Amino acid sequence: MRAIITVVGKDTVGILAKVSTKCADYNVNVIEVTQSILQDLFCMIMLVDISKINTTFAQLSDDMAALGDSQGLKIHTMHEDIFNCMHHI
């Protein structure tokens, strides 16, 4: 099972580290990362493996959103199944 984590907000030092650390806390493996700095905005998409997650997916999603709120970022976590349904033709 996989999930997509998106992060958008004002660029600051350590965003990738903080999000990756939160993933590690929940035994979520980062598979792939793409990030860009658009002027002063940080934009990142992570593909993560949640097959060995040590909490519920809802808790991971809530904690990522809370991390974003505390850092002035918008962090959204979407299960791969929902992502695939939204983008299926």
MDTraj code that builds the backbone (N, CA, C; nanometers):
import mdtraj as md
import numpy as np

residues = "MET ARG ALA ILE ILE THR VAL VAL GLY LYS ASP THR VAL GLY ILE LEU ALA LYS VAL SER THR LYS CYS ALA ASP TYR ASN VAL ASN VAL ILE GLU VAL THR GLN SER ILE LEU GLN ASP LEU PHE CYS MET ILE MET LEU VAL ASP ILE SER LYS ILE ASN THR THR PHE ALA GLN LEU SER ASP ASP MET ALA ALA LEU GLY ASP SER GLN GLY LEU LYS ILE HIS THR MET HIS GLU ASP ILE PHE ASN CYS MET HIS HIS ILE".split()
xyz = np.array([
    [0.0851, -0.1175, 0.0000],
    [0.0000, 0.0000, 0.0000],
    [0.0894, 0.1235, 0.0000],
    [0.0427, 0.2224, -0.0739],
    [0.1201, 0.3453, -0.0826],
    [0.0284, 0.4651, -0.0592],
    [0.0919, 0.5797, -0.0380],
    [0.0194, 0.7053, -0.0199],
    [0.1005, 0.8171, -0.0844],
    [0.0330, 0.9268, -0.1088],
    [0.0947, 1.0464, -0.1647],
    [0.0840, 1.1563, -0.0602],
    [0.1966, 1.2195, -0.0303],
    [0.1996, 1.3314, 0.0634],
    [0.2417, 1.4551, -0.0153],
    [0.1601, 1.5594, -0.0086],
    [0.1954, 1.6852, -0.0743],
    [0.2190, 1.7915, 0.0318],
    [0.3173, 1.8767, 0.0045],
    [0.3536, 1.9837, 0.0974],
    [0.3697, 2.1128, 0.0166],
    [0.3010, 2.2175, 0.0605],
    [0.3119, 2.3477, -0.0050],
    [0.3182, 2.4554, 0.1027],
    [0.4066, 2.5514, 0.0834],
    [0.4150, 2.6624, 0.1776],
    [0.5397, 2.7449, 0.1550],
    [0.5561, 2.8438, 0.2386],
    [0.6728, 2.9305, 0.2298],
    [0.7982, 2.8478, 0.2584],
    [0.8997, 2.8646, 0.1757],
    [1.0225, 2.7884, 0.1900],
    [1.0967, 2.8265, 0.3182],
    [1.1318, 2.7256, 0.3967],
    [1.2148, 2.7426, 0.5159],
    [1.3096, 2.6231, 0.5253],
    [1.4083, 2.6348, 0.6074],
    [1.5053, 2.5275, 0.6268],
    [1.4398, 2.4101, 0.7002],
    [1.4618, 2.2890, 0.6507],
    [1.4239, 2.1691, 0.7241],
    [1.2877, 2.1092, 0.6948],
    [1.2177, 2.1587, 0.5938],
    [1.0834, 2.1039, 0.5655],
    [1.0923, 1.9558, 0.5309],
    [1.1775, 1.9211, 0.4381],
    [1.1917, 1.7813, 0.3979],
    [1.2307, 1.6949, 0.5174],
    [1.3216, 1.7434, 0.5995],
    [1.3660, 1.6678, 0.7177],
    [1.2510, 1.6447, 0.8151],
    [1.1697, 1.7460, 0.8388],
    [1.0595, 1.7321, 0.9345],
    [0.9544, 1.6334, 0.8853],
    [0.9207, 1.6412, 0.7580],
    [0.8204, 1.5497, 0.7023],
    [0.8760, 1.4070, 0.6991],
    [1.0013, 1.3919, 0.6593],
    [1.0643, 1.2593, 0.6560],
    [1.0746, 1.1989, 0.7955],
    [1.1059, 1.2798, 0.8938],
    [1.1137, 1.2321, 1.0319],
    [0.9781, 1.1826, 1.0801],
    [0.8729, 1.2564, 1.0469],
    [0.7379, 1.2135, 1.0853],
    [0.7046, 1.0797, 1.0178],
    [0.7447, 1.0635, 0.8921],
    [0.7244, 0.9347, 0.8238],
    [0.7975, 0.8241, 0.8991],
    [0.9225, 0.8472, 0.9343],
    [1.0016, 0.7467, 1.0050],
    [0.9395, 0.7115, 1.1401],
    [0.8834, 0.8115, 1.2081],
    [0.8181, 0.7862, 1.3378],
    [0.7073, 0.6829, 1.3257],
    [0.6425, 0.6778, 1.2102],
    [0.5304, 0.5859, 1.1884],
    [0.5669, 0.4671, 1.0993],
    [0.6978, 0.4453, 1.0811],
    [0.7456, 0.3327, 0.9995],
    [0.6943, 0.3406, 0.8557],
    [0.6846, 0.4607, 0.8046],
    [0.6429, 0.4858, 0.6670],
    [0.7692, 0.5107, 0.5852],
    [0.7881, 0.4331, 0.4796],
    [0.9089, 0.4415, 0.3986],
    [0.8891, 0.5372, 0.2807],
    [0.9789, 0.6320, 0.2673],
    [0.9746, 0.7255, 0.1546],
    [1.0319, 0.6546, 0.0326],
    [0.9500, 0.6429, -0.0730],
    [0.9915, 0.5753, -0.1952],
    [1.0503, 0.6748, -0.2948],
    [0.9818, 0.7860, -0.3120],
    [1.0239, 0.8840, -0.4112],
    [0.9823, 1.0234, -0.3667],
    [1.0668, 1.1225, -0.3980],
    [1.0401, 1.2615, -0.3621],
    [1.0708, 1.3499, -0.4812],
    [0.9833, 1.4440, -0.5056],
    [1.0131, 1.5507, -0.5999],
    [0.9781, 1.6812, -0.5300],
    [1.0661, 1.7780, -0.5442],
    [1.0404, 1.9068, -0.4805],
    [1.0927, 2.0182, -0.5689],
    [1.0292, 2.1336, -0.5537],
    [1.0696, 2.2526, -0.6281],
    [1.0521, 2.3734, -0.5385],
    [1.1332, 2.4720, -0.5625],
    [1.1166, 2.6014, -0.4988],
    [1.0712, 2.6959, -0.6096],
    [0.9514, 2.7476, -0.5975],
    [0.8947, 2.8400, -0.6950],
    [0.8940, 2.9781, -0.6321],
    [0.9951, 3.0571, -0.6671],
    [1.0220, 3.1853, -0.6018],
    [1.0426, 3.1593, -0.4531],
    [0.9495, 3.1930, -0.3663],
    [0.9692, 3.1658, -0.2235],
    [0.8759, 3.0564, -0.1715],
    [0.8129, 2.9809, -0.2632],
    [0.7222, 2.8735, -0.2231],
    [0.7874, 2.7371, -0.2386],
    [0.7725, 2.6561, -0.1358],
    [0.8224, 2.5194, -0.1353],
    [0.7089, 2.4285, -0.1786],
    [0.7350, 2.3402, -0.2760],
    [0.6346, 2.2453, -0.3246],
    [0.6991, 2.1067, -0.3292],
    [0.6355, 2.0086, -0.2658],
    [0.6927, 1.8740, -0.2619],
    [0.5819, 1.7706, -0.2751],
    [0.6145, 1.6639, -0.3461],
    [0.5277, 1.5467, -0.3552],
    [0.6125, 1.4262, -0.3156],
    [0.5607, 1.3486, -0.2224],
    [0.6290, 1.2265, -0.1777],
    [0.5398, 1.1062, -0.2052],
    [0.5994, 1.0009, -0.2567],
    [0.5323, 0.8723, -0.2668],
    [0.5887, 0.7872, -0.1538],
    [0.5018, 0.7359, -0.0681],
    [0.5469, 0.6608, 0.0492],
    [0.4806, 0.5245, 0.0553],
    [0.5529, 0.4293, 0.1137],
    [0.5019, 0.2942, 0.1358],
    [0.4447, 0.2891, 0.2774],
    [0.3159, 0.2596, 0.2877],
    [0.2500, 0.2542, 0.4185],
    [0.2152, 0.1107, 0.4596],
    [0.2746, 0.0128, 0.3932],
    [0.2389, -0.1263, 0.4219],
    [0.2822, -0.1710, 0.5618],
    [0.3813, -0.1040, 0.6220],
    [0.4279, -0.1415, 0.7556],
    [0.4017, -0.0309, 0.8574],
    [0.3036, 0.0526, 0.8298],
    [0.2700, 0.1648, 0.9178],
    [0.2350, 0.1120, 1.0571],
    [0.2798, 0.1833, 1.1607],
    [0.2547, 0.1372, 1.2972],
    [0.1457, 0.2173, 1.3685],
    [0.0594, 0.2805, 1.2900],
    [-0.0571, 0.3523, 1.3410],
    [-0.1656, 0.3419, 1.2347],
    [-0.2758, 0.4096, 1.2541],
    [-0.3786, 0.4108, 1.1501],
    [-0.3422, 0.5138, 1.0435],
    [-0.3930, 0.4943, 0.9245],
    [-0.3688, 0.5912, 0.8179],
    [-0.4289, 0.7262, 0.8557],
    [-0.5450, 0.7253, 0.9197],
    [-0.6100, 0.8499, 0.9620],
    [-0.5221, 0.9272, 1.0596],
    [-0.4561, 0.8559, 1.1508],
    [-0.3673, 0.9226, 1.2466],
    [-0.2470, 0.9836, 1.1756],
    [-0.1898, 0.9109, 1.0811],
    [-0.0785, 0.9652, 1.0019],
    [-0.1218, 1.0924, 0.9304],
    [-0.2367, 1.0876, 0.8658],
    [-0.2882, 1.2026, 0.7918],
    [-0.3111, 1.3220, 0.8840],
    [-0.3729, 1.2970, 0.9986],
    [-0.3991, 1.4046, 1.0954],
    [-0.2692, 1.4641, 1.1492],
    [-0.1718, 1.3781, 1.1795],
    [-0.0451, 1.4271, 1.2336],
    [0.0355, 1.5038, 1.1298],
    [0.0278, 1.4618, 1.0047],
    [0.0957, 1.5372, 0.8982],
    [0.0310, 1.6750, 0.8824],
    [-0.1015, 1.6796, 0.8857],
    [-0.1715, 1.8081, 0.8760],
    [-0.1356, 1.8979, 0.9936],
    [-0.1269, 1.8407, 1.1133],
    [-0.0893, 1.9182, 1.2319],
    [0.0539, 1.9697, 1.2211],
    [0.1436, 1.8872, 1.1690],
    [0.2808, 1.9317, 1.1450],
    [0.2807, 2.0503, 1.0500],
    [0.2020, 2.0393, 0.9433],
    [0.1913, 2.1501, 0.8493],
    [0.1402, 2.2766, 0.9145],
    [0.0365, 2.2638, 0.9941],
    [-0.0198, 2.3803, 1.0639],
    [0.0843, 2.4464, 1.1530],
    [0.1640, 2.3661, 1.2220],
    [0.2642, 2.4211, 1.3139],
    [0.3794, 2.4900, 1.2405],
    [0.3973, 2.4554, 1.1129],
    [0.5081, 2.5107, 1.0346],
    [0.4619, 2.6125, 0.9301],
    [0.3321, 2.6412, 0.9274],
    [0.2800, 2.7337, 0.8269],
    [0.2753, 2.6728, 0.6878],
    [0.2552, 2.5413, 0.6812],
    [0.2506, 2.4677, 0.5554],
    [0.1159, 2.3991, 0.5396],
    [0.0848, 2.3608, 0.4182],
    [-0.0319, 2.2770, 0.3925],
    [0.0211, 2.1396, 0.3550],
    [-0.0031, 2.0404, 0.4424],
    [0.0398, 1.9032, 0.4153],
    [-0.0843, 1.8167, 0.4021],
    [-0.0951, 1.7506, 0.2877],
    [-0.2100, 1.6649, 0.2600],
    [-0.1599, 1.5233, 0.2333],
    [-0.2222, 1.4260, 0.2967],
    [-0.1842, 1.2855, 0.2809],
    [-0.3028, 1.2110, 0.2213],
    [-0.2794, 1.1464, 0.1074],
    [-0.3876, 1.0778, 0.0368],
    [-0.3478, 0.9325, 0.0098],
    [-0.4354, 0.8395, 0.0470],
    [-0.4119, 0.6987, 0.0192],
    [-0.4095, 0.6778, -0.1317],
    [-0.3240, 0.5898, -0.1774],
    [-0.3098, 0.5626, -0.3205],
    [-0.4428, 0.5225, -0.3849],
    [-0.5261, 0.4462, -0.3146],
    [-0.6543, 0.4023, -0.3715],
    [-0.7433, 0.5217, -0.4060],
    [-0.7470, 0.6211, -0.3188],
    [-0.8279, 0.7399, -0.3451],
    [-0.7679, 0.8182, -0.4615],
    [-0.6359, 0.8334, -0.4607],
    [-0.5673, 0.9033, -0.5686],
    [-0.5992, 0.8369, -0.7021],
    [-0.5897, 0.7052, -0.7077],
    [-0.6156, 0.6326, -0.8334],
    [-0.7615, 0.6491, -0.8776],
    [-0.8560, 0.6444, -0.7848],
    [-0.9974, 0.6619, -0.8208],
    [-1.0248, 0.8016, -0.8740],
    [-0.9596, 0.9008, -0.8148],
    [-0.9808, 1.0392, -0.8585],
    [-0.9245, 1.0629, -0.9988],
    [-0.8239, 0.9871, -1.0384],
    [-0.7554, 1.0117, -1.1643],
    [-0.7782, 0.8994, -1.2657],
    [-0.8791, 0.8185, -1.2410],
    [-0.9129, 0.7094, -1.3336],
    [-1.0113, 0.7600, -1.4375],
    [-0.9837, 0.7303, -1.5607],
    [-1.0730, 0.7749, -1.6696],
    [-1.1673, 0.6617, -1.7065],
])
top = md.Topology()
chain = top.add_chain()
for i, resn in enumerate(residues, 1):
    res = top.add_residue(resn, chain, resSeq=i)
    for name in ("N", "CA", "C"):
        top.add_atom(name, md.element.get_by_symbol(name[0]), res)
traj = md.Trajectory(xyz[None], top)
